[in-house]
Amino acid sequence: MVGIKEIAKRAGVSISTVSYALNGSHKIPEATRERIKQIADECGYIPNRAARTLRNQTTRTIGVFLQNYGGQFYSEMIKGMNTMLADAQFDLIICCGSRSHHFIPERMIDGAIILDSSFQTEEILDYAKRGCKMVVLDRVLQHKNISQVLLDNRNGVLRGLEHLRQSPSSSNLYIVTGPEENYDSNERIAAAQSILANDKKVNVTTIKGDFSRLSGQKAAKQIEKEYKGQPLSVFALNDEMALGVYEYFQEKEPKMGKDISVIGFDNDWICNYLSPTLTSVNYSKYEWGYAAAESMIHLINEGESEKKSIPTDLKIRESVYLP
């Protein structure tokens, strides 16, 4: 592999001049810089990024830590992150699994965006104490090296419950939850409990789910057993579980959108293709990812970053029965 010594020899300049040229420095004339870059291209020169990292103590790379990265939910979020980071001349890598956690304290990345409940809070705080920069999307933490960008879950739940109150099905409500360790699920449950605390007209049943389609189907089976011929509502705390409810009651009694009103959360693309179309709490995954990356860059460059909240609203469709 050709190195900068060989390029310097061919260009008839010093090694430091080649280094300045390849790093875009304006300390040398533009004509010289362009000539050196042309020689480097002709030689097939590839910069040694690891060596540059050791010299500069920076990688220009941000890691986003996810439990998985399948489906539209993560693709939109990652697109938002990548757009912002590309503008800031940073690269993005996607990290899954406990082994990748070592990237943070070993400084293989300049910062971490975390949406992964497998991280223990104590672990994140320990990294922060070592000077590592992190943005969390799934918990509230107080440290100068940690910023947070969180969904406004309460407003989303409030909008959903307000809409359900317009339906005859509102007096009998099932809430299908997410995983016990999931921050957003817990925030949504807490919001619902707070909003409904003094509402004596609503009978609330909570069914444990895990954000999967299968857990939505299991919840639907329980609802079917307990169905007494009266209209009822289901607030699934994500759209995957709402889809499971739909699949279970397909071509069955009671009927979706008539006997059973359903609201989901996340406003995934599938909402428009279900029958009846699914009413769901909406927010921009792209905006969430972009804001997280923006906070990360502020944290790196400025040493601090303001906490941000991603707004939510309700996308009303046909799944809530309104007489």
C-alpha positions in Angstrom: 0.0 0.0 0.0 1.3 3.4 -1.0 2.0 5.8 2.0 2.6 9.5 2.3 6.4 9.0 2.1 6.0 7.7 -1.5 3.6 10.5 -2.4 6.0 13.1 -1.0 8.9 11.6 -3.0 6.9 11.7 -6.3 5.6 15.2 -5.6 9.0 16.4 -4.6 7.7 17.9 -1.3 8.1 17.1 2.4 5.9 14.6 4.2 4.3 17.3 6.3 3.3 19.1 3.1 1.6 16.0 1.9 -0.1 15.6 5.2 -1.4 19.1 5.1 -2.6 18.7 1.5 -4.5 15.4 2.2 -6.2 16.9 5.2 -7.4 20.0 3.2 -5.2 22.5 5.0 -4.9 26.0 3.6 -1.4 26.3 4.9 -0.1 25.4 1.4 -1.0 26.8 -2.0 -4.1 25.5 -3.7 -2.2 24.4 -6.8 0.3 22.3 -4.7 -2.6 20.8 -2.7 -4.4 19.8 -5.9 -1.3 18.3 -7.4 -0.6 16.2 -4.3 -4.2 15.0 -4.2 -3.9 14.0 -7.9 -0.7 12.0 -7.2 -2.4 10.3 -4.2 -5.4 9.3 -6.4 -3.1 8.0 -9.1 -1.3 5.9 -6.5 -4.5 4.5 -5.0 -3.6 6.1 -1.6 -6.0 5.1 1.3 -5.6 7.1 4.5 -4.9 5.1 7.7 -7.9 6.1 9.8 -6.8 4.3 12.9 -3.5 6.2 12.9 -5.4 9.5 12.4 -7.6 8.7 15.3 -4.6 8.1 17.6 -3.1 11.5 16.5 -6.3 13.5 16.7 -8.1 11.6 19.4 -11.2 11.7 17.3 -12.9 9.3 15.0 -15.6 11.6 13.4 -18.0 8.7 14.0 -21.1 8.4 16.1 -22.6 5.1 17.2 -26.3 4.6 17.5 -27.1 1.7 19.9 -30.4 -0.2 19.2 -31.8 -3.5 20.4 -32.6 -4.2 16.8 -32.8 -2.2 13.6 -35.5 -3.8 11.5 -38.6 -2.2 10.1 -39.7 1.3 9.1 -39.5 2.6 12.7 -35.7 2.4 12.8 -35.1 3.1 9.1 -36.7 6.6 9.4 -34.9 7.4 12.6 -31.6 6.3 11.2 -32.2 8.4 8.0 -32.7 11.5 10.2 -29.6 10.8 12.1 -27.5 10.2 9.0 -28.7 13.3 7.3 -27.7 15.6 10.2 -24.4 13.8 10.8 -23.4 13.9 7.1 -23.9 17.7 7.1 -21.7 17.9 10.2 -19.1 15.6 8.4 -19.5 12.7 10.8 -20.2 9.0 10.0 -22.8 6.9 11.6 -22.5 3.2 12.7 -25.3 1.0 14.0 -24.4 -1.0 17.1 -26.3 -4.0 18.5 -25.4 -6.4 21.3 -23.5 -6.1 24.5 -20.1 -6.4 23.0 -20.5 -3.2 21.1 -20.9 -1.3 24.4 -17.1 -1.3 24.6 -17.0 1.1 21.7 -17.9 3.9 24.1 -15.3 3.7 26.9 -12.6 2.5 24.4 -13.2 5.7 22.4 -13.8 3.9 19.1 -16.5 6.4 18.5 -16.8 10.1 19.4 -20.3 9.8 20.9 -23.2 7.4 21.4 -26.9 7.8 20.8 -28.7 5.2 22.9 -32.2 3.6 22.4 -31.5 0.3 24.0 -32.9 -0.9 27.3 -30.1 -3.5 27.6 -27.9 -0.6 28.8 -28.0 -0.4 32.6 -28.4 3.2 33.8 -25.3 2.7 36.1 -23.3 1.7 33.0 -24.2 4.9 31.1 -23.4 7.1 34.1 -20.1 5.4 34.5 -19.2 6.1 30.9 -20.3 9.7 31.4 -18.0 10.1 34.4 -15.1 9.0 32.2 -15.9 11.8 29.8 -17.9 9.9 27.2 -20.6 11.9 25.3 -24.0 10.3 25.0 -27.6 11.2 24.0 -30.3 8.9 25.5 -33.7 8.5 23.9 -35.1 6.0 26.4 -34.5 7.4 29.9 -34.0 10.5 32.0 -30.4 11.0 33.3 -28.7 14.0 34.8 -25.0 14.5 33.9 -23.1 17.1 31.9 -22.0 14.5 29.4 -25.5 13.2 28.8 -28.3 14.8 26.9 -31.8 13.4 26.2 -34.3 13.6 23.4 -37.6 12.1 24.4 -41.0 11.6 22.9 -43.9 13.6 24.4 -45.7 10.4 25.3 -48.2 12.1 27.6 -49.7 14.3 24.9 -50.0 11.4 22.6 -51.9 9.3 25.2 -54.1 12.3 26.1 -55.0 12.9 22.4 -55.9 9.2 22.0 -58.1 9.0 25.1 -59.8 12.3 24.2 -60.7 10.8 20.9 -61.9 7.5 22.4 -64.2 9.5 24.8 -66.3 10.4 21.7 -67.1 6.7 21.1 -69.8 4.5 22.9 -67.0 2.0 23.4 -65.1 4.3 25.7 -66.5 3.0 29.0 -64.8 -0.3 28.6 -61.1 0.2 27.9 -58.3 -2.3 27.4 -54.7 -1.0 27.5 -52.1 -3.3 26.0 -48.6 -2.4 27.3 -45.1 -2.8 26.1 -42.1 -4.5 27.9 -41.8 -3.7 31.6 -38.3 -2.3 31.1 -39.2 -0.1 28.2 -39.2 3.7 29.1 -41.7 4.8 26.5 -44.2 2.0 27.4 -43.9 3.0 31.1 -44.4 6.7 30.3 -47.5 5.9 28.3 -49.0 3.7 31.0 -48.3 6.3 33.7 -49.9 9.0 31.5 -53.0 6.9 31.0 -53.3 6.2 34.7 -52.9 9.8 35.5 -55.5 11.0 32.9 -58.1 8.3 33.9 -57.5 8.4 37.7 -60.7 10.4 38.5 -62.8 9.1 35.6 -65.4 6.9 37.2 -67.1 6.2 33.9 -64.3 4.1 32.4 -63.5 0.5 33.4 -59.8 0.0 32.6 -58.2 -3.4 32.1 -54.4 -3.6 31.5 -52.9 -6.4 29.5 -49.2 -7.0 29.5 -47.6 -7.1 26.1 -44.1 -6.7 24.7 -44.6 -4.6 21.6 -44.7 -7.7 19.4 -47.5 -8.7 17.0 -47.8 -12.0 18.9 -48.5 -10.2 22.2 -51.2 -8.3 20.5 -52.8 -11.5 19.3 -52.6 -12.9 22.9 -54.3 -9.8 24.2 -57.1 -10.1 21.6 -57.7 -13.7 22.8 -58.2 -12.5 26.4 -60.5 -9.7 25.1 -62.5 -12.2 23.2 -63.0 -14.4 26.3 -64.1 -11.4 28.4 -66.4 -9.9 25.7 -70.0 -9.5 26.9 -71.6 -8.0 23.9 -70.9 -4.4 24.8 -68.7 -2.0 22.8 -65.2 -1.8 24.0 -61.9 0.1 23.2 -58.3 -1.1 22.9 -55.4 1.3 23.2 -52.4 -0.7 22.1 -49.2 1.2 23.1 -47.6 0.5 19.7 -48.9 -0.4 16.2 -47.3 -3.9 16.1 -49.6 -5.0 18.9 -52.6 -3.2 17.4 -51.8 -5.2 14.2 -51.9 -8.4 16.3 -55.3 -7.5 17.6 -56.5 -6.9 14.0 -55.2 -10.2 12.8 -56.9 -12.1 15.6 -60.3 -10.6 15.1 -60.2 -10.8 11.3 -63.5 -12.3 10.1 -64.6 -12.8 13.7 -67.1 -11.3 16.1 -66.9 -8.7 17.6 -66.1 -6.5 14.6 -63.2 -4.2 14.4 -64.1 -0.5 14.1 -67.7 -1.2 15.2 -67.9 -3.4 18.3 -64.2 -2.8 19.0 -62.5 0.6 18.7 -58.7 0.5 18.4 -55.9 3.1 18.7 -52.3 2.4 18.2 -49.1 4.3 18.8 -46.3 5.1 16.3 -48.4 5.7 13.1 -46.5 3.1 11.1 -47.1 2.8 7.4 -49.3 -0.3 8.0 -52.0 1.9 9.6 -53.3 3.0 6.1 -53.6 -0.5 4.8 -55.5 -2.2 7.7 -59.3 -2.5 7.5 -60.6 -0.3 9.0 -57.6 2.0 8.8 -55.9 2.4 12.2 -56.1 5.6 14.2 -52.6 6.0 15.8 -50.5 8.5 17.8 -48.2 10.1 15.4 -44.7 11.7 15.6 -41.8 12.0 13.2 -39.2 9.3 13.5 -37.1 11.2 11.1 -37.3 14.3 13.3 -36.5 12.3 16.4 -33.3 10.9 14.8 -32.3 14.3 13.4 -32.8 16.0 16.8 -30.8 13.2 18.5 -27.9 13.6 16.1 -28.0 17.4 16.4 -27.9 17.1 20.2 -24.9 14.8 19.9 -22.9 17.3 17.8 -23.8 20.1 20.2 -22.6 18.0 23.1 -19.3 17.2 21.3 -18.6 20.8 20.1 -20.1 22.9 22.8 -19.7 20.6 25.9 -23.5 20.8 26.6 -26.8 20.3 24.8 -30.4 21.2 25.7 -32.9 18.5 26.4 -35.4 18.1 23.7 -39.0 16.8 23.4 -40.4 15.4 20.2 -44.1 16.4 19.7 -46.9 13.9 19.3 -50.4 14.2 17.9 -53.1 11.9 16.7 -53.7 10.7 13.2 -57.4 10.0 13.1 -58.7 7.2 10.7 -61.5 4.7 10.8 -60.8 2.3 13.7 -62.7 4.3 16.4 -66.5 3.9 16.1 -68.2 7.3 16.1 -72.0 7.2 15.9 
